[in-house]
């Protein structure tokens, strides 16, 4: 069978790590999961109860852009979180943030266009772009810049720019002046900007700022996966400029028909479950404190400042030049699953690891103890 060239994307390495961890668990081992960015908590109780009630009625197609009440609820969230008065007509509910990126790339770019992003960065940006016959262009970022791109780093002859705040894998956050400078520099170069804000709500000092606070000429992507603990429900959203709504709607109608109705019902109820989400964030904050104390003691002391999300990105170049093999060794000998940096930076990721602290605090403490013992014996 013939295979397309654009179908030959790289694997999502963290999924391979998850599979290896699952095999170890099937063999009877107890594995501490620090590899995947998945909350250890369930969807909010109110969301689960709302869906249970909705199951008594038929769940079918919704309109392509999502339930009107959910779009209004998301617009209300922007008013509360950012002070942004957002027309709900600009809100597009999507099948997870992944569906939002497919819609955004389809609406903005033509085959052969080049799209820039900071390295390290979320690997699926690159692979979705390649699958759509687009060219990802990496911007090597520096630890001293908190692994975020600078305006002077933006390349020429590029049609788009992806920003991520908080970043994955770094957890670092862009300030309002930084967002303003980057979006202005991109606009001056004729670049469309996509702002990935999927980890908003998960910050541990100042609040996260949306790109919509500095410009309307941006596509903002978010999701119920992280702050609302709804990864498996596959429901996200996108905010688009007014003149792009109909284009995105036509694409959504044909590519997805609509987001999952059941997940939209749960998501609408989740918007009223902020206290529960905030309680989860408090757990992450304690996990973060433990990680910032425990990782350096174990020997992982070259880390980005994790201002948001639930990740720590560590430079391990003094320990290895093969992060895939190092992660496999940690899983085998310590029983801790971590993610090789090659997922996030194809050029320098062989010398970095990402640690997730999204699970229960007891698991984080146990994982740190295992990592300390492993490093002492290595």
N, C-alpha and C positions, 0 to 999 in steps of 0.2 A: 504494500500500500504506500502510495506517495505521501510524504510528509512536507508540510509547508516550512519554509525557512523561518517565518515569523512565529511558528509554534515551538521553536527550539529554545525555550526560555530556560534560565537556570533554575535549579530546585530552590525551594524555600527551606534553607538548611535547618531552621528551628523545628520544622515539621519532621525532618529526619531525626533530629535529637529526641523529639517527643516519641517517635516510633521506637527508637532504641531504648528509651526509658520504659516504655510500655512492655517491651520484651523482657526487660530485667524484672519488672513487677510481676509479669506472668510466670517468671521463674521463681518467684517467692521473695524477691528482694524488696526492701522498703526504700523508695527513691524520694528524695526531696526535690521538688520541682522549682527551679529558679530559671528555667529556660523560656517559658512562654508567658506572654503578656495577657494573662487571663485571670480575672478576679476569682478568688476562692469562694466568694459569696454568691448566693443565688440572686435572681432577679428580685426587685423589691416585692414585699408581700402584697402591697396594693395592686401591683401589676399582675401578679399571679392570680389574685382573687378576681380581678376584672376579666381576665381571660376565661377563668372557670365559669363565670356567669355568661359570657358571650358564647360559650360553646353550646348553649341551649338553643341558639339561633343559627341559621345558615351563615357561613363565612365564605364569601365569594370574592370576585374582583371588586376592587375599589377603583376610583379614578386614578389615572396614571401618576399624578403628582402627589397622591396620598390623601388620607382622610382630612377634610377641611378643619375639623376640630384639632387634629394633631398639628397641622401646619400653623394654626393660630396659637396653640400651646407653645410651640417652638419659638414663634415670634415673641410671645410674652416672656420667654426665658431670656431672650436677648435684651429685653428692656430691663429685666431684673439684674442680670449679670453684668451688662456692659453699658447700660443707659442708652442703647441704640433703639430708635423707633423704627422697627422693621415691618414692612408690609408683608403679611403672610402669603400674598400671591408670589413672593420671591422665594418661598421655601419649597423645596422639592424633597419629599420623603423617598428614600432609596433602599434597595436591598443591601443593607450594611454600607459602610464607607467604601468598600470595594466597588459596589454598584455606582456610587457617586463618582469615583475616579473614572470609571469607564464612560459614564455620561459626560463628565467634564472634558476628558481628552477627546471624545468624539465631537463635542460641540465646538471645541476651540482649535483643533489642529488637523492638518491634512497629512497624508502619508509622506514620510520623509522629513517632516518638521523635527526640530531639535528642542528638547525640553531640559532645562537645567535644574539641579537640586544639589543640596549640600551632601557631601560624603564625610562621615557616615550618615546614612539615612535609611528609611524603611525600604526593604528590598523590593517589595511588590510594585513600588513606583516604576522601577526600571523594567520589571518583567511585563507589567501591563502595557507600558509604552512599546516595548519590543513586539509584543503580540499584536499591537495595532499598527505596526510598520512605522513607528516613531523612534527617534534616537535619543536615549538618555545621555545627558552630558553632566558628568560629575564635577562639583566644585570642591576641591580638597579644603576642608576647614581645619582650624587649629585649636588645640586645647585652650590656649590663651584667649580665644574668641568664643569659648564655651561651645565649640563644635557647631557654630552657626555661621552662615555666609555673611560677608561684608559687601556693601554696595560696590566697592572697587573690584571685587572678585567676580562680578557677573560677566560671563563670557559674551563675546560678540556673535552675531549670526545665530541667535537662539530665539525661538518664537515663544517660549514659555518658561516660567520659573515656579517651582514648588517650594513653599516654605512650610516648616513644621515647628509648632510651638504649643506645648512642650515637645521636644524632639524625641524621636525613637531612633537610636538607642540611648541618647545622652540624657534625656530628661531636662534639658536646659530650655529656658523660656526667653522669648523675645520681648523686649520692653516696647512701649509705645514709640519712643524716638527711633528705635531700631526698625520696627515695622514700617514707620513712616519713611525712613531713609531707603529701605529696601524696595518698597512698593513704588516710590517716586523714581528711583534709579531704573527699575524695570520698565515703568511707563515711558521714561525718556528713551529707552531702547526699543520701544514697541513690543514689549514682552507681556503676554497675558500672565496673571498671577493666580495661583491656586494656593490657598492657605489651609493646611491640614491642622485642625484644632480638636482632634478626637480625644485628647487627654485633658481638655478643659474641665475645670472643677477639681482636678487633682493637682493642687499646688500647695506648697508648704511655707511660703512666706507671703509675698505679694500675690494678688490674684492674677490669673492669666488675662491677657488682653487679646481681643479679636481684631483681625485685620479690618473688620467693618468699622472699627473706631477711628480709622484713619482714611479709609477710602471705600467707595461703593463699587469701584472698578476692580472687583476681585471675586473669585469663586471660593466660597468657604465650605469646607467639608467637616462634618462632625458625625457622631454616632452615639447610640445608646449603649454601646459595648462596654466602655471602660468605667466612666463615673457611675452609670446606672447598673453595672454588673450584668449586662445582657448580651454577651458575646455570641452565644448560640442562637439568639433570636433573629439575627441578621436584619437589623433595621437601623438605618442611618438617615442623614439628611444633608442637603446642600443648599446654600443660599447663593443665588445668582443675580446678576444685574437685571433690571427690568426688561431690557431689550433682548435678553437671552431666554426668557421663560418659555416662549412658544417653541423655540428650537429644541430645548432640553425636553419639553413635554412630548414632542413628536418622537424624539429618540427613545424616551422612556416607554412610550406606548408600544413601540416596535421591539425594543430589546428585552423588556421585562414585563410588559403589560401593566403591572403594578407591584408595589412592595407587598409582602405577605400580610394579609388582612389580620390574622391572629396577632402577629407581632406588633402591628400598628395599634391594636386595641390595648395591648399590654404597655406599649410605649406611652400612650396618652395617659394612662393611669400612673406610670412611673414619674411623670412630671410633677405629681403631687406627693412624691415620696422623698423629698429632699432630706428630711431628718435622717432617714435610713441610709441614704447615700453619704451624708456627712459623717455618720457613725463609721462607715467603711473607710472613709478618708482618714479618720482618726487612727484606725488600725494601720493603714499604710504609713502614716506619719511615724508611728512607733516602730514599724518595720524598717523604715528609712533610717531612723536613729540607730537602731541596732546594726544595720549594714555599714553605716558610716563609721561606727566604732569597730566592728568586727572584721570587716574586710582588710583594712590596713594592718591589723594585728596578725591576720593570716598571711600577709605578704602581698596583698592586692592594694597597693597604696597610691597608684597613679590613676586617679579617677576624675571624671568630669563632675562639676557641681550639680547634683540632681535636684533641680528646683521644682520639678513637677513630674507627672506620670508615676511609674513605679519601677524604674530601671536605674541601674548604675552601670556605666560603661568604663571599663578598665583597660589601660595600656599594660599589656603583659609582655612587652618586647624584651624585658630583662629575664623572662622566664621561658619564652618559647618564640619560635618563628613559624609555628604551625598550630594555629588556634583550633583547627578541626581535630587534630590528634590530641591536643592538650585537653579539650573538652571531653573527648572520648575517654581519656585517662582519668579525668575527674569523675566521670560517671561510673567507670569500672571500679576504681579504688576507693572513692569517697561516697558513692551513692548519691551524688548531687548532679542534677542535670542543669547545664548552663549552655549559653548559645555562643558559638564561634563568631568573631567579628566579621568574617568574610560575608556573612549575610548582609551586612550594612555598608561595607566598604570593600569593593573588589580589589582595590589597589593596596590598601594598608591593613585590611582586616585580619590578615594572618597573624597579627601581633596584638589583637585585642579580644576581649570577652565581654558579653553583656550578662548581667545578673538581674533577674526580676525579683521583686519583693512583694508580689501581688497576693501571695498566699497567707495563711494564718500565721500569727506571730510565733506560735510554738514551732511551726515548720521552719521559719526563718532562723530562729535561735538554734535549732538542731542542725540546719544546713551550715551555719557559720561554725559551729563546733566541729562538724565533719571536715569542712574546708581547712580549718586551723590544724587539725590532726594530720590531714593529708599533706599539707605543705610542710609541716614539721618533719614528716617522715620521708619527704621526697629528696 
